[in-house]
Amino acid sequence: MAPHPQPLRTALIGLSSSAATSWAANAHLPGLLTSTGRSKITITALLNSSVDAARSAIQQYKLPTETKAYGKPEALAADSDIDLVICNTRVDKHYETIIPSVRAGKDVYVEWPIAAKKEHIDELVETARKSGSRVAVGLQRRWAPPVLKLKELVSGGTGKLGKVLSAEVRVFGGTKDREILPTSLKYFAEKEVGGNPIVIAVGHVLDSVLSVVGDLDVSSVEAKTQLQRPSVRIRDPSTNEIIDCTTSDVPDLLSFHGTIASSQAAPNATLSFLFRRGQPFPGTPPLTWTINCEHGEIRLLSPSGTNLEPNEGDEPLTIQVHHFDSDTVENVEWKWGDRQTELPVLARNVMESLYAFADGKEEGKGWVSLEDAARRAALIRSFLQ
């Protein structure tokens, strides 16, 4: 399907005036409201749980009064004046809110995870093939500046560091606490919902890692999960009091290893990955990622979080290279692009991916296709079975 003329007439799903979490408002809306964003994407409609809820959000975010308000996905899909649909709902609502627009052949940008159930992901993939719908998935951190810097250093296995021999990733986080969830994230303890620390936190980090070192030979992957703390307390953030307790069926420990199957890696190169939910040991970074190459080793440390998007005032994310021949350590600089620095940190990577999709760039050139993301989802789903 050929890209539409810009600006794309766009509907946002999940920009709510009452949502407990506000990814749509914090990560999507700022980039859409810049002069560049408005030239590429114009907000024409909102879809929420009801028409009244959509109207409330239109008023709260001071969108134009002519912005259309929808309460049913089918009604939005039938609107011929909508070119692009951007979905930011909770994951178990993704399928039902976007499948009508995919059937209608509209462009769709859906946040990660794609959907809660395998059969829904499969149906979205097949429906998009038939309708010609372009569907992008929000795995935008493949193009985060630190990740792009690592790609440059690895350089296809032909750079001065040589081929990748192994990579190791250690991740602590996914939630702020190891055994407590806020009321808004109680569903993180329910595997059936499809949004949890393994799928979301591990999913984003793993996608970034594989975009640098290369995909895994899926047949070689061996994984182990453990549910260390099945009893999860629920805290009300407004009072800071524990108000409930639930039993989780989502593992809070994951470890796996597999063979990296790419031309930039040596034969039998291994990726080792460890994730544990919650806080790390004091002084230990939430994310440590090393790439051992023939002639040197790269190390990325993220002391403030796992999302590769440090805020101002956070400890900086650092990249270093140990050059084996000289036994020296080089500090490698990375930086945000000029137009990214105009936005809040959470919006910067999202903005670039949305712009690339709106510009009609080929998949893999700034945005992740539905079929590509579905392969990531299948790998992560295998860890949870």
C-alpha positions, 0 to 999 in steps of 0.5 A: 500500500503506497504511503499517504500524502502528509500530514497523515490524518491520524486517530489516537487510541488510548489518549485518556484523561483518566488513565493510570498510566500515560504513555500516550501523553508522555511518549507520543503526544509531545512529538506529534505536537511539534512543528515537524510532527504536525507537518507529518501527522495531524490528530484528527480523532480519538478512540477511547472506551466511550465517546464521552471519554474521548471528548473528555481527553480532547478537552483535557489535552486542548486538541482542536474542537473539530477532533472526532470522538469515537467509542467503538473501533469499528466506527473508527475503522469505517472513517475514510478520513483516517489514514493512520491509527496509533494504539496506546491501550493496555496490551489486552486491548490492542487486538480488539481496538486495531483489528477493524482498522487493519481489516480496513487497510489503514496504517497502524502503529501499535505499541509493544507488546503486539497483543496478549494472545498468539492467535490474535498476533497471528490473525493481525499478521494474516489480516495485514497481508490480505488488506495491505495494511502497513503495521508498525510495532513500538520497538523503537529502541533499536534506534536509540542513540546508544544502540546505534553507537554499539552498531557502529562499533560492532560494524558488521564484524568487519571493524577494528574490533573484529567479529563478535565472539559472545555477548552477555546481558544482565538486567534488573528491573521491570518494576520498581520493587521486587515484591510490590506493584502499584494498583495500576500495574496489578495486572503485571502478575497475570500472565494471561493479560500479556503485559508483564516484566518479562514481555515488556522489560525483557522484550525491549532490552532483548530486541535492542541487543539482537538488533546489534549482535544479530538474531539467535538460532532459535533451535539453540536457545535454552531457557530457565524461568523461576517464580521466586516471589509469587505473593505480590503486595499491591500499593496505592501510590496516593497513600503509599499504603499496601491495600491488597495482595495477589498471587502472581503466575509470571516468572520473576527470574529468567535466564537463557543462552543461545547461539548468535546466527549472524555474519558479524558473529563468529561460529557458535558465538553465544548470547547469555541473558539474565533478568531478575525483577526488582532492585539490583544489589546496591551499587549494581547497574540495572543494565550491564551489556558486554559484547566480547569481540576478537580484538576488544570488548564493549561494555554498556552500563545503564545505572539509572534504568533499563530503558536506554532513555536516561533523564536529566539528573540521572547517572549517565549511560556509558559506553566503553571499549577495552582494546586488547592490543593496547590494554586501554579503555576508551570512553565512547560518546553518544548523544541525542539528535538535535530535534530529539533534545527538544522533547521530553526524554520518553518521547525522543525515540518514539518520535523518530520511529513515528516520523520514519513510519509516517514518511513511508520509509522501508520497514527496518529503516526506523520502524519495526514491522508487524511480522518482525515483531511477531518473531520477537513475540514468539521467542519471548512467548517460548520463555513463558511456556 
